[in-house]
Amino acid sequence: MKKPQNLRSSFSRALSLLSVVLLLVSCGSMEKSMKKGDAAWALGEYAEAAAQYKSAYTRCRQKDKKVRAHVAYKMGTAYRRYGNVARAVGAFRTAQRFGAEDSLTLFYLGEMLQKQGSYKAAAEAFEEFLNQNPKNKIARNYLHACQTAQQKKDAGSVYTVKLASGFNGARADFCPAYMGTEAKELYFTSTRNQALGEDVSGITAMKNGDIFVVRQDETGKWKAVEKIEGDLNSADDEGACSFSADGQTMYLTVCKTDPQYPRMAEIWTSKRSDAKWSKPSALKITGDTLSSYAHPAVSPDGKWLYFTSDMPGGQGGLDLWRVMIGGDHGMGALENLGADINTPGDECFPALRPDGELYFSSSGRDDSMGGLDLYRAREDSASHRWTVEHLPAPMNSFGDDFGITFEGLHNRGYFSSSRSTGGRGWDKIYEFSYPEVLQTVKGWVYEQDGYELPAAQVYMIGDDGTNEKFGVMPDGSFEKTLKPGVRYLFLATADEHLNLKNDLNVPNVEEEKQYVLQFPLPGMHIPVLVRNVFYEFDKADLTENSCEALDRLTKMLKENPNVTIELAAHCDFRGNDDYNLRLSQRRAESVVKYLTEHGIEPDRLTPKGYGEQMPKVVNKKLTETYAFLHEGDTLTIPYILKLTPEEQEICHALNRRTEFRVLRTTYGLFDEDGKLKADLNKKEEE
């Protein structure tokens, strides 16, 4: 009878030993998975980290509640980082149920519930978190956002938003970006199957993204999505792009795949040649190699590159920055956009409209509807302070709303959002529009008798309080929206050139219209042709057809009251030398007489007749009109006599001209003793 008892005892001991071994193996496997998860997290591969933490959680013992809470919390943070909201909510609820000690569990749970549109439950989580952390500004902002979000959603707006047809694939599609003001090509990022590379990203559990393009046909309809020609895309992660003003350079976000280093975002550039994009190269913004740089956006004048970064010196989280773009990819002054824009949360995905408005997404403001929300901002040119406005529903939602692009000055375009993907983190492209009757002005600033002035500045003042200063595009152009019933004044300026003003009265009529303004700025150091000044044949008398040109000259002189000029008249070589000299002098005096009769001080004007002594020197602009001329040629007698009769007549006409050149720019600035005049209002004594 003892033998069976011994057998049972031995079996029990063996079973207990096996349980211990299995427990040790289970614990060892859990710790191994946790280490793998931590390693993946350190590299920024959050999807892989979540998978390892989930594996570790399944190996946790039921009674180890603290361990289960800790592992669930880490699993939730990984889901949160790569945008799987639904699973993040589940993980944080599990951590909370098992008594997670870290109060961030409540914060993250509230954040994820908010991104699901569960505003009441999210508010409860934030309130409980604030009971333990009453000074946390972000949580207080989020709580306020939850308390007002439903009201904003119900209020809606006149914006129309719908899922874009033809762009979206089976996976994530986001960050649409028009190239050029004509808006005929739309670039966007996608993780669809056509993207290069075989690996699934450890960050998102999807393929790495590539940039694709869709183009309009002759009728304005979008054609099929195309792969980008050239060497732009690779097996790495490319996306979130922007373009230089001339469309020849693309700035894009690149995340390199390197198993030994964290997945840091960088900004790279690619050059366009014909229809192909070159292999991109890294853009060095600072010497900081430990921070991320992403989401590039080029300013309309091509002078600034806006981007997002977690580099030191910001307000917290991701901040918006801008850096001056130099030649040959050199970068100039760097500045943070400041507390008007940036918060302790994340600010990202900047986009700029042709009129200078900045759009971006933020997660740190108290008027958010959940996740990243879209905002509009305008910088005051004098104080450099920003005014920020939250876009209403349905532009914003409980999901992430970001990556907006506009069709020129129109209030329509595309953006990306995670609002309808069931919390899986798959972003889609949406189309939006706003009812509008668009009135715009298109302006061109260029050197008189020359080319565009890309460094010109324009001031725009309206009797409605508008007061802006902005740069022009590389081609010297600018485009601005106008308000009906407003009177505007535009002033164009450029170094080494005289200023020029234009008035524009916009009727109080609701109709679409584009006004065009020209700003031919006279240079200060070269003779400037006064076009369309005509004299009676063989006389010094001005014809009526000359009035318009001379009125423009009068206006320019009044707008530049400190300038004095020499008014020069020239003849062709036909006729007696002395006669031509006297005729040209009388003609110059006739022009001066007209100007003084129209309000210009006589001592600002010096008439000078040159006869045929100073033949015209051909500039580059003239060679574009007359192919037989070459830059630098002087239209002398020997030169002209070698030409055909028709070409000779053209050269005679070019030699017969009225010009002016600037003599001084200090007229009226100094008194008789050579001291600078002052007309300052003295402050009253208090």
MIDRENTOR-606885 format. One line per 5 residues: number of its first residue (from 1); their letters; for each residue z, x, y of C-alpha. Coordinates in nm, 4 decimals, padded with zeros to 6 digits. Example, Ala and Ser with C-alpha at 12.3 -4.5 7.8 and 13.67 -1.06 7.14 Angstrom:
1) AS) 00.7800/01.2300/-00.4500; 00.7140/01.3670/-00.1060
END
This chain:
1) MKKPQ) 00.0000/00.0000/00.0000; 00.0539/00.2963/00.2355; -00.2990/00.4168/00.1971; -00.4619/00.1173/00.3701; -00.2036/00.1491/00.6491
6) NLRSS) -00.3005/00.5143/00.7016; -00.6650/00.4157/00.7092; -00.6020/00.1549/00.9745; -00.4013/00.4037/01.1808; -00.6725/00.6659/01.1543
11) FSRAL) -00.9383/00.4116/01.2507; -00.7371/00.3020/01.5558; -00.6927/00.6612/01.6686; -01.0637/00.7257/01.6245; -01.1521/00.4127/01.8177
16) SLLSV) -00.9188/00.5093/02.1000; -01.0650/00.8573/02.1075; -01.4169/00.7110/02.1215; -01.3142/00.4876/02.4127; -01.1770/00.7877/02.5977
21) VLLLV) -01.4964/00.9816/02.5316; -01.7117/00.6896/02.6500; -01.4923/00.6527/02.9583; -01.5253/01.0206/03.0379; -01.9019/01.0058/02.9854
26) SCGSM) -01.9209/00.6959/03.2051; -01.7148/00.8607/03.4785; -01.9216/01.1741/03.4487; -02.2434/00.9745/03.4758; -02.1091/00.7869/03.7766
31) EKSMK) -02.0135/01.1086/03.9533; -02.3516/01.2582/03.8685; -02.5307/00.9558/04.0186; -02.3099/00.9723/04.3271; -02.3954/01.3379/04.3785
36) KGDAA) -02.7657/01.2597/04.3407; -02.7280/00.9766/04.5902; -02.5489/01.1999/04.8408; -02.8185/01.4656/04.8033; -03.0947/01.2107/04.8611
41) WALGE) -02.9067/01.0747/05.1646; -02.8788/01.4236/05.3123; -03.2576/01.4554/05.2878; -03.3107/01.1179/05.4529; -03.4429/00.9601/05.1311
46) YAEAA) -03.2460/00.6382/05.1631; -03.4306/00.4322/04.9013; -03.3626/00.7005/04.6407; -03.0014/00.7229/04.7565; -02.9617/00.3454/04.7165
51) AQYKS) -03.1021/00.3616/04.3633; -02.8564/00.6366/04.2667; -02.5598/00.4554/04.4237; -02.6574/00.1396/04.2381; -02.6692/00.3372/03.9152
56) AYTRC) -02.3243/00.4758/03.9932; -02.1904/00.1266/04.0668; -02.2949/-00.0028/03.7245; -02.0813/00.2731/03.5691; -01.7669/00.1901/03.7667
61) RQKDK) -01.4691/00.0545/03.5697; -01.3770/-00.3050/03.6480; -01.0209/-00.2220/03.7402; -01.1155/00.0624/03.9821; -01.1544/-00.1641/04.2815
66) KVRAH) -01.1273/00.1126/04.5408; -01.4001/00.3118/04.3686; -01.6234/00.0054/04.3397; -01.5655/-00.0770/04.7073; -01.6548/00.2791/04.8096
71) VAYKM) -01.9721/00.2942/04.5988; -02.0841/-00.0517/04.7134; -02.0302/00.0513/05.0747; -02.2461/00.3616/05.0332; -02.5106/00.1569/04.8543
76) GTAYR) -02.5099/-00.0898/05.1442; -02.5514/00.1855/05.4044; -02.8529/00.3187/05.2152; -03.0136/-00.0268/05.1954; -02.9401/-00.0688/05.5659
81) RYGNV) -03.1081/00.2581/05.6588; -03.4393/00.1719/05.4970; -03.4408/-00.1921/05.6028; -03.3639/-00.3871/05.2848; -03.1448/-00.6398/05.4658
86) ARAVG) -03.0843/-00.8825/05.1790; -02.9572/-00.6140/04.9414; -02.7527/-00.4554/05.2183; -02.5742/-00.7866/05.2782; -02.4972/-00.8160/04.9065
91) AFRTA) -02.3630/-00.4622/04.8856; -02.1401/-00.4953/05.1935; -02.0030/-00.8291/05.0721; -01.9164/-00.6626/04.7414; -01.7456/-00.3752/04.9217
96) QRFGA) -01.5515/-00.6256/05.1311; -01.4515/-00.8253/04.8227; -01.3058/-00.5167/04.6585; -01.1071/-00.4236/04.9691; -01.3193/-00.1583/05.1387
101) EDSLT) -01.0948/00.0400/05.3717; -01.3648/00.1522/05.6150; -01.3904/-00.1082/05.8916; -01.7564/-00.0168/05.9348; -01.8138/-00.2381/05.6324
106) LFYLG) -01.7489/-00.5366/05.8571; -01.9649/-00.3958/06.1372; -02.2610/-00.3299/05.9094; -02.2182/-00.6653/05.7355; -02.2296/-00.8417/06.0725
111) EMLQK) -02.5338/-00.6398/06.1733; -02.7236/-00.7304/05.8554; -02.6237/-01.0978/05.8749; -02.7480/-01.1033/06.2321; -03.0831/-00.9645/06.1144
116) QGSYK) -03.1018/-01.2528/05.8672; -03.0418/-01.5062/06.1424; -02.6960/-01.5976/06.0044; -02.5428/-01.5846/06.3500; -02.2186/-01.7712/06.2763
121) AAAEA) -02.1285/-01.5533/05.9755; -02.2309/-01.2407/06.1670; -02.0064/-01.3375/06.4590; -01.7108/-01.3793/06.2215; -01.7687/-01.0298/06.0815
126) FEEFL) -01.7890/-00.8764/06.4299; -01.4742/-01.0592/06.5419; -01.2821/-00.9241/06.2421; -01.4165/-00.5746/06.3125; -01.3161/-00.5991/06.6800
131) NQNPK) -00.9635/-00.6968/06.5789; -00.9378/-00.3467/06.4334; -01.1621/-00.1722/06.6892; -01.1207/-00.3631/07.0174; -01.2886/-00.0972/07.2349
136) NKIAR) -01.6162/-00.0767/07.0403; -01.8848/-00.1618/07.2972; -02.1715/-00.2025/07.0512; -01.9790/-00.4530/06.8384; -01.8870/-00.6495/07.1494
141) NYLHA) -02.2527/-00.6551/07.2530; -02.3540/-00.7731/06.9061; -02.0901/-01.0458/06.9087; -02.2182/-01.1753/07.2421; -02.5725/-01.1624/07.1106
146) CQTAQ) -02.4758/-01.3730/06.8069; -02.3068/-01.6292/07.0297; -02.6202/-01.6761/07.2443; -02.9066/-01.6114/06.9978; -02.9401/-01.9625/06.8609
151) QKKDA) -02.9596/-02.1044/07.2119; -03.2392/-01.8582/07.2976; -03.4235/-01.9446/06.9798; -03.4018/-02.3163/07.0527; -03.5092/-02.2691/07.4154
156) GSVYT) -03.8269/-02.0848/07.3163; -04.0950/-02.0042/07.5752; -04.4630/-02.0511/07.6515; -04.5531/-01.7467/07.4423; -04.7612/-01.8205/07.1332
161) VKLAS) -04.6946/-01.5998/06.8293; -04.8660/-01.6103/06.4916; -04.9210/-01.3809/06.1951; -05.2366/-01.1771/06.2583; -05.5193/-01.2573/06.0206
166) GFNGA) -05.7283/-00.9816/05.8699; -05.4909/-00.6913/05.9384; -05.1971/-00.7405/05.7069; -05.2030/-00.6111/05.3517; -04.9669/-00.6509/05.0581
171) RADFC) -04.7161/-00.3972/05.1928; -04.5935/-00.2911/05.5362; -04.8276/-00.2985/05.8386; -04.6878/-00.2117/06.1805; -04.7197/-00.0381/06.5185
176) PAYMG) -05.0608/-00.1650/06.6342; -05.2091/00.0318/06.9248; -05.5256/-00.0364/07.1232; -05.7328/00.2669/07.2119; -05.8670/00.2472/07.5676
181) TEAKE) -05.8547/-00.0270/07.8282; -06.1597/-00.2003/07.6783; -05.9457/-00.2817/07.3712; -06.2309/-00.2669/07.1205; -06.0449/-00.0585/06.8610
186) LYFTS) -05.6990/-00.1263/06.7176; -05.5119/00.1402/06.5232; -05.2065/00.0632/06.3089; -04.9846/00.2072/06.0371; -04.9897/00.0772/05.6810
191) TRNQA) -04.8361/00.1577/05.3416; -05.1132/-00.0287/05.1582; -05.2575/00.1104/04.8364; -05.5453/00.2789/05.0213; -05.3000/00.5171/05.1894
196) LGEDV) -05.3297/00.8747/05.0657; -05.0776/01.0322/04.8328; -04.9524/00.9213/04.4923; -04.5797/00.9458/04.5455; -04.3505/00.6607/04.6379
201) SGITA) -04.1467/00.7520/04.9434; -03.7833/00.8259/04.8790; -03.7145/00.6827/05.2230; -03.8687/00.3367/05.1882; -03.9485/00.2969/04.8167
206) MKNGD) -04.3110/00.2457/04.9231; -04.6086/00.4771/04.9620; -04.6072/00.6999/05.2655; -04.7854/00.5394/05.5603; -05.1313/00.6244/05.6900
211) IFVVR) -05.3090/00.5213/06.0091; -05.5951/00.2719/05.9767; -05.8350/00.1227/06.2320; -06.0085/-00.2104/06.2881; -06.2984/-00.2541/06.5314
216) QDETG) -06.4557/-00.5490/06.7081; -06.8139/-00.6543/06.6464; -07.0611/-00.7627/06.9147; -06.9065/-01.1112/06.9300; -06.5515/-00.9806/06.9781
221) KWKAV) -06.4364/-01.0578/06.6220; -06.2434/-00.7989/06.4227; -06.4322/-00.6378/06.1354; -06.2788/-00.5138/05.8094; -05.9950/-00.2589/05.8149
226) EKIEG) -06.1272/00.0969/05.7840; -05.9837/00.4296/05.6847; -05.9804/00.6852/05.9660; -06.2640/00.9350/05.9464; -06.1716/01.3018/05.9490
231) DLNSA) -05.8595/01.4902/05.8388; -05.5947/01.2921/06.0251; -05.4210/01.1288/05.7279; -05.2552/01.3166/05.4444; -05.0086/01.2633/05.1613
236) DDEGA) -04.7326/01.2855/05.4229; -04.6137/00.9930/05.6335; -04.8295/00.9315/05.9456; -04.7884/00.6463/06.1915; -04.6878/00.5095/06.5346
241) CSFSA) -04.9699/00.6554/06.7432; -05.0803/00.6583/07.1075; -05.3845/00.7930/07.2899; -05.4627/01.0091/07.5903; -05.6281/00.8321/07.8825
246) DGQTM) -05.9708/00.9725/07.7885; -05.9323/00.8681/07.4241; -05.9908/01.2199/07.2949; -05.6346/01.3021/07.1860; -05.4119/01.1034/06.9525
251) YLTVC) -05.0356/01.1520/06.9545; -04.8772/01.0398/06.6281; -04.5510/01.0451/06.4337; -04.5456/01.2598/06.1192; -04.2738/01.2883/05.8526
256) KTDPQ) -04.3412/01.5824/05.6256; -04.2552/01.5637/05.2547; -04.0357/01.8607/05.1646; -03.7765/01.8289/04.8868; -03.5714/02.1112/05.0362
261) YPRMA) -03.5275/01.9754/05.3872; -03.4285/01.6458/05.5545; -03.7094/01.4066/05.6453; -03.7256/01.4712/06.0203; -03.9832/01.2865/06.2301
266) EIWTS) -04.2093/01.4967/06.4522; -04.4835/01.4270/06.7061; -04.8224/01.5776/06.6253; -05.1619/01.5670/06.7973; -05.5164/01.5192/06.6710
271) KRSDA) -05.8453/01.5703/06.8556; -06.1416/01.3357/06.8385; -06.4935/01.4659/06.7876; -06.7552/01.1913/06.7718; -06.5948/00.9347/06.5384
276) KWSKP) -06.3758/01.1803/06.3456; -06.0167/01.2867/06.4028; -05.9108/01.6452/06.3373; -05.6279/01.7637/06.1181; -05.3169/01.7168/06.3348
281) SALKI) -05.0942/01.9956/06.4596; -04.7281/01.9864/06.5601; -04.6424/01.9356/06.9272; -04.3490/02.1454/07.0440; -04.1483/01.9410/07.2924
286) TGDTL) -03.8265/02.1441/07.2851; -03.6866/02.4316/07.0835; -03.4507/02.1921/06.9015; -03.5576/02.1838/06.5348; -03.2650/01.9719/06.4136
291) SSYAH) -03.3567/01.6528/06.6022; -03.6222/01.3911/06.5376; -03.9095/01.3141/06.7778; -04.1097/00.9983/06.7176; -04.3040/00.7011/06.8587
296) PAVSP) -04.5176/00.8758/07.1247; -04.6598/00.6734/07.4158; -04.8828/00.8234/07.6865; -04.8442/00.6971/08.0443; -05.1528/00.5290/08.1984
301) DGKWL) -05.2191/00.8288/08.4259; -05.1946/01.0665/08.1302; -04.9192/01.2731/08.2918; -04.6160/01.1716/08.0838; -04.5426/01.1415/07.7147
306) YFTSD) -04.2691/00.8904/07.6332; -04.0963/00.9150/07.2948; -03.7752/00.8447/07.1052; -03.5321/01.1096/06.9863; -03.1773/01.1648/06.8673
311) MPGGQ) -03.1526/01.4991/07.0472; -02.8279/01.5813/07.2298; -02.7874/01.4642/07.5875; -02.8589/01.0956/07.5362; -02.6555/00.7770/07.5518
316) GGLDL) -02.6029/00.7625/07.1747; -02.8167/00.6768/06.8728; -03.1888/00.7046/06.9420; -03.2818/00.7313/07.3097; -03.6042/00.7075/07.5045
321) WRVMI) -03.7184/01.0264/07.6753; -04.0280/01.1441/07.8604; -04.1853/01.4849/07.9085; -04.4649/01.5979/08.1400; -04.7875/01.6754/07.9614
326) GGDHG) -04.9273/02.0166/08.0543; -05.2566/02.1893/07.9799; -05.3362/02.3251/07.6350; -05.0576/02.1140/07.4818; -04.7972/02.2787/07.7008
331) MGALE) -04.5089/02.0499/07.7887; -04.3296/02.0435/08.1211; -04.0185/01.8763/08.2602; -03.8126/01.6712/08.0138; -03.5912/01.3793/08.1121
336) NLGAD) -03.3835/01.1086/07.9498; -03.4655/00.7607/08.0819; -03.0986/00.7047/08.1554; -02.8420/00.4317/08.1071; -03.0627/00.1611/08.2593
341) INTPG) -03.2796/00.1888/07.9473; -03.0707/00.3616/07.6826; -02.7540/00.2293/07.5182; -02.5123/00.3557/07.2516; -02.7450/00.1803/07.0044
346) DECFP) -03.1076/00.2694/06.9296; -03.3992/00.2567/07.1744; -03.7408/00.3235/07.0296; -04.1117/00.2361/07.0105; -04.2059/00.2727/07.3804
351) ALRPD) -04.5388/00.1326/07.5043; -04.6868/00.1375/07.8538; -04.9287/-00.1029/08.0168; -05.1993/00.0013/08.2656; -04.9889/-00.1402/08.5514
356) GELYF) -04.6984/00.0921/08.4634; -04.4697/-00.1568/08.2867; -04.2677/-00.0064/08.0019; -04.2042/-00.2026/07.6844; -03.9618/-00.0829/07.4188
361) SSSGR) -03.7289/-00.2014/07.1432; -03.3505/-00.1798/07.1415; -03.0664/-00.2636/06.9046; -02.7824/-00.1941/07.1482; -02.7907/-00.4742/07.4075
366) DDSMG) -02.5814/-00.7878/07.4307; -02.8803/-01.0216/07.4700; -03.0445/-00.9303/07.1386; -03.1414/-01.1921/06.8819; -03.0892/-00.9497/06.5936
371) GLDLY) -03.2211/-00.6119/06.4808; -03.4598/-00.4469/06.7217; -03.5606/-00.6679/07.0144; -03.8480/-00.6241/07.2583; -03.7732/-00.5511/07.6252
376) RARED) -03.9813/-00.5083/07.9387; -03.8853/-00.2576/08.2111; -04.0193/-00.1552/08.5506; -03.9234/00.1595/08.7397; -03.8616/00.1489/09.1138
381) SASHR) -04.0750/00.4275/09.2608; -03.8169/00.5045/09.5314; -03.4829/00.4930/09.3489; -03.6244/00.5637/08.9999; -03.3924/00.2934/08.8649
386) WTVEH) -03.5166/00.0625/08.5924; -03.5032/-00.3172/08.5834; -03.4902/-00.4375/08.2209; -03.5782/-00.7842/08.0937; -03.5358/-00.9305/07.7434
391) LPAPM) -03.8485/-01.1002/07.6080; -03.7845/-01.4612/07.5051; -03.8356/-01.6243/07.1664; -04.0680/-01.6381/06.9833; -04.1525/-01.2825/07.0904
396) NSFGD) -03.8084/-01.1855/06.9637; -03.6464/-01.3066/06.6429; -03.3554/-01.2265/06.4126; -03.5635/-00.9509/06.2516; -03.6891/-00.6209/06.3900
401) DFGIT) -03.9493/-00.6768/06.6655; -04.1229/-00.3642/06.7892; -04.4448/-00.1675/06.8397; -04.6208/-00.3853/07.0998; -04.9698/-00.3294/07.2426
406) FEGLH) -05.1575/-00.5207/07.5147; -05.5226/-00.5988/07.5642; -05.5613/-00.4202/07.8965; -05.3945/-00.6156/08.1772; -05.4059/-00.9410/07.9821
411) NRGYF) -05.0785/-01.0886/07.8579; -05.1972/-01.0932/07.5008; -05.2051/-00.8456/07.2165; -05.0184/-00.7556/06.8986; -04.6759/-00.6375/06.7849
416) SSSRS) -04.4920/-00.5886/06.4559; -04.1943/-00.7723/06.3102; -03.9917/-00.8057/05.9903; -03.9049/-01.1719/06.0656; -04.0831/-01.3362/05.7722
421) TGGRG) -04.0552/-01.0927/05.4833; -03.7400/-01.2237/05.3215; -03.5248/-00.9254/05.4169; -03.7323/-00.6799/05.2114; -03.8036/-00.4638/05.5161
426) WDKIY) -04.1815/-00.5115/05.5064; -04.3096/-00.5290/05.8601; -04.6157/-00.7353/05.9508; -04.8460/-00.7452/06.2522; -04.8282/-01.0536/06.4750
431) EFSYP) -05.0633/-01.1770/06.7430; -04.9230/-01.3074/07.0724; -05.0554/-01.4618/07.3932; -04.9179/-01.5947/07.7194; -05.0941/-01.8590/07.9333
436) EVLQT) -05.2417/-01.6813/08.2331; -05.4893/-01.6907/08.5161; -05.5433/-01.3194/08.5693; -05.6325/-01.1737/08.9077; -05.6669/-00.7971/08.9207
441) VKGWV) -05.7835/-00.5156/09.1454; -05.9818/-00.2192/09.0162; -05.9728/00.0822/09.2435; -06.1499/00.4182/09.2467; -06.0219/00.7243/09.4318
446) YEQDG) -06.2699/01.0083/09.4698; -06.3720/01.2869/09.7020; -06.6297/01.1707/09.9537; -06.9649/01.3143/09.8414; -06.7829/01.4498/09.5358
451) YELPA) -06.6037/01.3530/09.2192; -06.2931/01.1666/09.1075; -05.9500/01.2829/09.2210; -05.7269/01.2575/08.9102; -05.4206/01.3851/09.0998
456) AQVYM) -05.4415/01.1136/09.3669; -05.1479/00.8841/09.4408; -05.1794/00.5215/09.5493; -04.9281/00.3107/09.7412; -04.9438/-00.0667/09.6949
461) IGDDG) -04.7538/-00.2901/09.9400; -04.7560/-00.6693/09.9475; -04.6092/-00.9243/10.1875; -04.4241/-01.0716/09.8863; -04.2068/-00.7594/09.8686
466) TNEKF) -04.4299/-00.5560/09.6372; -04.3824/-00.1836/09.7015; -04.5202/00.0530/09.4382; -04.6395/00.4092/09.4107; -04.8468/00.5188/09.1136
471) GVMPD) -05.0930/00.7800/08.9959; -05.4538/00.7180/08.9009; -05.6249/00.7641/08.5655; -05.8087/01.0905/08.4881; -06.1311/00.9270/08.6099
476) GSFEK) -05.9691/00.8450/08.9452; -05.9365/00.4747/08.8725; -05.6457/00.2336/08.8710; -05.6032/-00.1318/08.7822; -05.3273/-00.3678/08.8936
481) TLKPG) -05.2462/-00.7350/08.8606; -05.2317/-00.9421/09.1779; -05.0511/-01.2583/09.2854; -05.2366/-01.5471/09.4508; -05.1594/-01.5954/09.8193
486) VRYLF) -05.0394/-01.2393/09.8785; -05.1738/-00.9914/10.1325; -05.1827/-00.6349/09.9993; -05.2229/-00.2939/10.1587; -05.3409/-00.0004/09.9463
491) LATAD) -05.3102/00.3611/10.0656; -05.4754/00.6407/09.8660; -05.3622/01.0014/09.9136; -05.4497/01.3383/09.7616; -05.3684/01.6969/09.8498
496) EHLNL) -05.6182/01.8627/10.0859; -05.7756/01.5236/10.1641; -05.7351/01.2651/10.4380; -05.5655/00.9355/10.3573; -05.7536/00.6085/10.3268
501) KNDLN) -05.6297/00.2488/10.3426; -05.7716/-00.0774/10.2169; -05.6488/-00.4296/10.2894; -05.6834/-00.7079/10.0342; -05.6032/-01.0733/10.0969
506) VPNVE) -05.5793/-01.2708/09.7738; -05.6483/-01.6425/09.8255; -05.3891/-01.8874/09.7004; -05.6258/-02.0123/09.4319; -05.5561/-02.0166/09.0566
511) EEKQY) -05.8769/-01.8620/08.9261; -05.9557/-01.5463/08.7320; -06.1089/-01.2745/08.9449; -06.1259/-00.8969/08.9702; -06.1453/-00.7288/09.3113
516) VLQFP) -06.2928/-00.3792/09.3496; -06.1760/-00.1253/09.6081; -06.3292/00.2146/09.6850; -06.1344/00.5088/09.8275; -06.3723/00.7951/09.9193
521) LPGMH) -06.1284/01.0524/10.0577; -06.2739/01.3090/10.3014; -06.1846/01.6689/10.2219; -06.0044/01.8750/10.4868; -06.1859/02.2052/10.4344
526) IPVLV) -06.5508/02.1068/10.3911; -06.7995/01.9195/10.6130; -06.8002/01.5500/10.5280; -07.1217/01.3518/10.5528; -07.1078/01.0331/10.7601
531) RNVFY) -07.3545/00.8180/10.5705; -07.5865/00.5600/10.7244; -07.5709/00.6801/11.0867; -07.9141/00.6141/11.2385; -08.0664/00.6969/11.5767
536) EFDKA) -08.3662/00.5606/11.7615; -08.6761/00.7695/11.6871; -08.6699/01.0940/11.8816; -08.3693/00.9690/12.0820; -07.9905/00.9984/12.0814
541) DLTEN) -07.9314/00.6232/12.0895; -07.7513/00.4767/11.7885; -07.9105/00.1824/11.6098; -07.7171/-00.1305/11.5229; -07.7289/-00.0306/11.1574
546) SCEAL) -07.4951/00.2608/11.2371; -07.2023/00.0422/11.3369; -07.0661/-00.0193/10.9879; -07.0483/00.3518/10.9012; -06.8928/00.4441/11.2375
551) DRLTK) -06.6398/00.1613/11.2085; -06.5279/00.3109/10.8759; -06.4923/00.6504/11.0458; -06.2903/00.4886/11.3266; -06.0618/00.3238/11.0721
556) MLKEN) -06.0099/00.6534/10.8892; -05.9183/00.8355/11.2101; -05.6682/00.5657/11.3027; -05.5094/00.5957/10.9594; -05.4791/00.9737/11.0072
561) PNVTI) -05.3556/00.9923/11.3704; -05.2679/01.3641/11.3609; -05.6194/01.4763/11.2711; -05.8802/01.6185/11.5117; -06.2414/01.6632/11.4064
566) ELAAH) -06.5658/01.8277/11.5045; -06.8481/01.5721/11.5031; -07.1676/01.7602/11.4136; -07.5309/01.6417/11.4279; -07.8157/01.8250/11.2516
571) CDFRG) -08.1968/01.8047/11.2647; -08.4729/01.9097/11.0278; -08.6900/02.2113/11.1213; -08.9825/02.0080/11.2482; -09.0063/02.0327/11.6265
576) NDDYN) -08.9102/02.2939/11.8850; -08.5835/02.4795/11.8178; -08.4434/02.4279/12.1678; -08.5463/02.0647/12.1706; -08.3790/02.0009/11.8331
581) LRLSQ) -08.0624/02.1702/11.9551; -08.0439/01.9536/12.2676; -08.1297/01.6362/12.0715; -07.8616/01.6994/11.8113; -07.6030/01.7644/12.0858
586) RRAES) -07.6841/01.4349/12.2541; -07.6645/01.2552/11.9204; -07.3220/01.4058/11.8442; -07.2067/01.2935/12.1905; -07.3367/00.9413/12.1196
591) VVKYL) -07.1188/00.9207/11.8102; -06.8157/01.0497/11.9996; -06.8794/00.7934/12.2737; -06.8822/00.5142/12.0131; -06.5543/00.6355/11.8611
596) TEHGI) -06.3746/00.6640/12.1957; -06.4929/00.3172/12.2947; -06.3260/00.1915/11.9758; -05.9857/00.3412/12.0421; -05.9991/00.7071/11.9333
601) EPDRL) -05.8517/00.9578/12.1815; -06.1305/01.1765/12.3322; -05.9322/01.4988/12.2864; -05.9356/01.4407/11.9095; -06.3159/01.4630/11.9015
606) TPKGY) -06.5408/01.7637/11.9575; -06.9175/01.6884/11.9604; -07.1399/01.9697/11.8410; -07.5162/01.9765/11.7986; -07.6514/02.2392/11.5593
611) GEQMP) -08.0191/02.1522/11.5685; -08.1799/02.3147/11.2644; -07.9420/02.6122/11.2577; -07.7320/02.4931/10.9612; -07.9537/02.3603/10.6816
616) KVVNK) -07.7928/02.1580/10.4056; -07.6333/02.3429/10.1104; -07.6885/02.1564/09.7832; -07.3714/02.0530/09.6004; -07.3399/01.9447/09.2389
621) KLTET) -07.3381/01.5758/09.3277; -07.6838/01.6006/09.4889; -07.8312/01.7620/09.1762; -07.7432/01.4477/08.9824; -07.9649/01.2430/09.2165
626) YAFLH) -08.2447/01.4969/09.2722; -08.3306/01.6902/08.9582; -08.5499/01.9431/09.1440; -08.2479/02.0691/09.3411; -07.9954/02.3218/09.2112
631) EGDTL) -07.6322/02.3636/09.3072; -07.5920/02.6287/09.5781; -07.9515/02.6051/09.7076; -07.9885/02.6090/10.0902; -08.2620/02.3856/10.2308
636) TIPYI) -08.4189/02.6495/10.4548; -08.7789/02.6513/10.5790; -08.9050/02.8937/10.3100; -08.7280/02.6926/10.0386; -08.8708/02.3583/10.1506
641) LKLTP) -09.2275/02.4842/10.1954; -09.2435/02.5743/09.8255; -09.1863/02.2119/09.7245; -09.4232/01.9186/09.6792; -09.4837/01.6951/09.9848
646) EEQEI) -09.2627/01.4232/09.8368; -08.9802/01.6706/09.7682; -09.0177/01.8153/10.1186; -08.9586/01.4721/10.2749; -08.6400/01.4342/10.0698
651) CHALN) -08.5145/01.7722/10.1937; -08.6003/01.6876/10.5556; -08.3931/01.3688/10.5212; -08.1016/01.5649/10.3759; -08.1117/01.8119/10.6639
656) RRTEF) -08.1087/01.5285/10.9208; -07.7444/01.4351/10.8991; -07.4253/01.3597/11.0867; -07.1081/01.5243/10.9562; -06.7524/01.5877/11.0568
661) RVLRT) -06.5023/01.8507/10.9604; -06.1274/01.8593/11.0188; -06.0127/02.0995/11.2877; -05.6393/02.0281/11.3044; -05.3830/01.8087/11.1303
666) TYGLF) -05.1053/01.8466/11.3917; -05.2415/01.6439/11.6840; -04.9603/01.4732/11.8755; -04.6830/01.6318/11.6694; -04.5665/01.8841/11.9328
671) DEDGK) -04.4750/01.8634/12.3006; -04.5946/02.0930/12.5816; -04.3314/02.3531/12.4922; -04.4494/02.3646/12.1317; -04.1488/02.1768/11.9988
676) LKADL) -04.1771/01.9084/11.7348; -04.1574/01.5642/11.8881; -03.8751/01.3426/11.7594; -03.8273/00.9698/11.7882; -03.5106/00.9091/11.5953
681) NKKEE) -03.2837/00.6116/11.6440; -02.9367/00.7346/11.7226; -02.6594/00.5808/11.5217; -02.4286/00.3605/11.7194; -02.0738/00.4783/11.7455
686) E) -01.8403/00.2787/11.5315
END
